[in-house]
């Protein structure tokens, strides 16, 4: 079984997601809110219009163009999708195996 090992620091999340072409809006985070917005990235061929990340809560939401949530950190049905795996790796610290 794989377990999450917490979120990466803000700077790493920004670096990792901007490498996928996302534009980041950190103004809310910098004002004390646990929210970083990312817009217009492409991960493993999957276009992601909007991503909302809450590093301290260790959560994220991916939305479509109509602001409907299409994925979260708990979307286990997507675990085998390359884009979802890459997104998890961009946001979370490397996981460790647990028997």
VENTAMO-V964471 format. One record per residue. N is the residue number from 0. BURIAL is I if it has 16 or more other ideal C-beta (glycine too) atoms within 10 Angstrom, else O. D_LAST is the distance of its C-alpha to the last C-alpha in Angstrom with 1 decimal. Layout:
N BURIAL D_LAST
N BURIAL D_LAST
//
This chain:
0 O 6.3
1 O 8.8
2 O 10.3
3 O 13.9
4 O 15.1
5 O 18.6
6 I 21.7
7 I 23.6
8 O 27.0
9 I 29.9
10 O 31.5
11 O 28.5
12 I 28.1
13 I 31.9
14 O 31.9
15 I 29.1
16 I 30.6
17 O 34.2
18 O 33.3
19 I 32.8
20 O 36.3
21 I 35.7
22 O 38.4
23 I 37.0
24 O 38.8
25 O 37.7
26 O 40.8
27 O 39.1
28 I 36.2
29 O 38.8
30 O 40.7
31 O 37.8
32 O 36.1
33 O 32.4
34 I 33.2
35 I 33.6
36 I 35.1
37 I 34.8
38 O 37.2
39 O 37.7
40 I 34.8
41 O 33.7
42 I 30.1
43 O 29.7
44 O 32.9
45 I 32.1
46 O 34.7
47 I 33.6
48 O 36.6
49 I 35.1
50 I 31.9
51 I 31.7
52 I 29.1
53 I 28.5
54 I 26.7
55 O 26.7
56 O 25.5
57 O 22.8
58 O 24.3
59 I 26.4
60 I 28.6
61 I 30.1
62 O 33.5
63 O 36.1
64 O 39.7
65 O 40.6
66 O 38.0
67 O 35.9
68 O 32.1
69 O 30.4
70 I 26.9
71 O 24.9
72 I 21.5
73 O 20.4
74 I 21.8
75 O 18.8
76 O 21.4
77 I 22.0
78 O 18.6
79 O 19.9
80 O 23.2
81 O 23.9
82 I 25.9
83 I 23.3
84 O 20.6
85 O 23.4
86 I 24.2
87 I 20.8
88 O 20.7
89 I 24.3
90 I 23.6
91 I 20.1
92 O 18.9
93 O 16.4
94 O 12.9
95 O 9.9
96 O 6.6
97 O 3.8
98 O 0.0
//
